[in-house]
Amino acid sequence: MRLIVGLGNPGSEYEWTPHNLGFLAIDELARRNGIRVTRPEAKSRVGRGRLAGEEVILAKPQTMMNLSGVAVRMLLDRYECNASQLVVISDEVALPWGMLRIRERGSAGGHNGLKSVIGAIGTNEFIRVRLGVGPEKVWGDLADYVLCPMVGAERKIATQLLDDASKAVETILNQGVGSAMTQFNRRASPEEEDRE
């Protein structure tokens, strides 16, 4: 079994913000695979089904982003999974809009949701699928930026990015994380790599 968690904030006011791409990716995976992510469980909305021939739990923590780790820890315990069975999908301001990056492990890179997950489960050894939302212009407070609703061009890019994220997760399950990284990771600029 695999636990696939998208990070975001609950509430309609956050739905189409960059910070909620993790939730939107779970919605897309659920839609493509006929899984309903509605059951309240372990401080999350969850759905159980099959994806790429493997049994999965799709989950959207309802704890707010900065406390995502509480829900992830509860989900791992509830489904008797370990960190190697976990895939976390989140937004990433260090990557430009539309870029997708898969990692087998690593730091939180300044992302409070990932920081919470790493702190709660006690390891950074889990797969993460990071979805680029980096602003084109300089923003004073990135926290404000990731909570602003996406505009038309961003939403168009986001739609393609969510499709790519779904395919990437399916490839991770079908062919392994190495193959998914080869297929979906694109080289970032040196400045972006420095921020990872």
Secondary structure, 3 states (H helix, E strand, C coil): CEEEEECCCCCHHHCCCHHHHHHHHHHHHHHHHCCCCCEEECCEEEEEEEECCEEEEEEEECCCHHHHHHHHHHHHHHCCCCHHHEEEEEEEEEEECCCEEEECCCCCCCCHHHHHHHHHHCCCCCEEEEEEEECCCCCCCHHHHHCCCCCHHHHHHHHHHHHHHHHHHHHHHHHCHHHHHHHHCCCCCHHHHHCC
